[in-house]
Amino acid sequence: MINTSPEQFAAANKAAIDSLLSLANTALASAERIAALNLNTARSVLEDSVSGAKAVMSAKDAQEALTIQASLAQPNVEKAVAYSRSVYEISAQTQEEVTKMLEAQFGDFQKQIAALLDKASKSAPAGSDVAVAAVKSAIAAATSAFDNMNKAAKQVAEITEANVAAATNATVKAVSSTTGSKKKG
């Protein structure tokens, strides 16, 4: 049996608490950034709405009012797209930070298990080599699976980012061509 000293137990508990605290701080920082973005966006939308309403009300006739309204569409869509992009960036950064924390914890966990296995194999009775080798093999398989899962998640994130960028550009172009054709007509 492997003995754990009170110091080792306290260190493990401290490490777990530090990890949870770090994760909570990352989540709170992300929530804070989203809240600030939302407040700034709400303020901007209110200011734009007031100035847009004033511009429409100052129009001399209905045609001019429609032209003014059409000219306001593209900047509003661009701001909505920028807002969505900002939310996505904050989420992606938060995910990246959490992933780094999990990778570090998994690496530490692997080192601890390897050390425990080495210690156990030295004090294990004869013939237990097979059991220790099986556990080491299972850990190697788990590590490989974790690495593959991590690589797949990164690829999905890269594809998602490319798709978000493409959709954003398509939306802005569509609105630009729509407002451009309204102005010509």
N, C-alpha and C positions, 0 to 999 in steps of 0.2 A: 504494500500500500504506500502511496506517496503522501508524505507529510507536508502540510502547509503551515508555515509559521504565521503568527499573528501579523507580522510586518508584511508578508506577502499578501495576506488577505486584505489588510488595510490598503496596500498599494493598488490591488485590483479594484477595490471599491472606489478609491479616489479616481482611478483611471476611468471607470464607468461613469462616475458623476461628472468628471471633466468632459467626457465625450457627450453626454446628454446636455450639459450646459452649452457646449460649443454648437451642438445641433439646434438648441433652442435659440441661441443668439443669432444664428444664421437665418432661422425662420422669422424671427422678429425683425431683423434688418431688412429682409425681403418684404415683409408686410409694411414696414415703415416706408420703404421706397414706393411701393404700390399706392399707399395712402397719399403720399406727397404727389405722386403723378396724378391721382384722381382729383385731388384738390386743385392742382394747377390746371388740369383739363377742364374741370367744372368752371373755374374762374374765367378761363379763356373762352369757353362756349358761351357763357353769360355775356361777356364783353362783346363777342362777335355777334351774338343775337341782337343785342341792343343797337350796335352800330349798323347792322344789316336792316333792322326794322326802321331805323331813322332814315337810311338811304332809300328804302322802298317808299316810305311815306313822303319823302321829298320829291318823288318822281312827278313829272308834269302830266303824264298820262299813263294809261294801262300798259301800253307797249314798252315804255321806259321802265315801268315797275317790273315787268316780266324780264326785261334785259338785265336789270340789276339783280333780280333773284337768280337768274341763270349764271351770272358772273360770280355769285357767292357759292355756287354748288361745288366747284372744283376745289377751292381752298378748304371747304368743310370736309370733303372726302379725303383730301391730303392730310388734314389734321387727324381724322379718324384712323387713317392708315398709320400715321406716325404714332398715335396712341397705342394701337394694336401692336406695332413693332416694339415699342418700349415695354409693354407688358410681357411680350414674348422674350425680350432680352433679359429682363429681370428674372423671369422664370427659368430661363436657360442658365443664367449665371448661378442662381440658387441651386439648381439641379447639379451643376458642375461642382460647386463647393461641397454639397452633401455627398456626391460620388467620391470626391477626394477623401473626405473624412472616412467614409465606409471602406475605401481601399486601404487607407492607413490602418484602420482598426482590424481589417481582415489580415493584413500583413503582420501586425503585432500578434494576433491570435495564432497565426501559423507558426510564428517563432516560439511562442509559449508552448504550443502543442509539441513542436519538434523537441524542445528542451525537456519537456515532461517525458516524451517517449524515450529519449536518450537516457534520461535518469532511470526510467522504469526498466529499460532493457539491460542496464548495468546491474540492477538489483533483482532482476527477474530470475526465476528458477530455470534450470537447463530445459531446453526444449520449447521455450516460449518464443524463440526467434520467429517462428512462423506467424504467431499472433501479432507480434510487433511489426513484422514486415507487411502483414495484411492491413493493419491500421495505417502504416505509412503510405501504402498504396492507395487506400481510401482517401487519405488527406491529399495526396497528389492528384487524384481524380477530381476531388472537390475543388482544388485550386485551379485545375485546368477548366473545369466547368464555369467557375467564377470569372476567370479571364475571358473565356469565350462569350459569356453573357455580357460582360463589360464591353467587349469589342462590338458586339451586336447592338448594344444600347447606344454606343457612340455613333455607329453608322446610322441608326434610326434618327438620332438627333441631327446629324449632318443632312440627311435627306429631308427631314422636316424643315430645317432652316432654309434649305434651297427652295422647297415648295412654298414656304411663307414668303420668301423674297419674290419668287415668280408670281404668286397670286397678288402680292402688293403692287408689283409693277404693272400687271395686267389691269388691275382695278384703276390705278391712276391713269393709265393710257386710255382705258375705256371712257372714263369720265372726261378726260381731256378732249377726246375726239367728239364726245357728245356735246360738250359745252362749246367746242369749236364750231361744230356744225350748226348749233342754235344761233351763234353770233353771226354766222354768215347768212343764215336764212332770214 
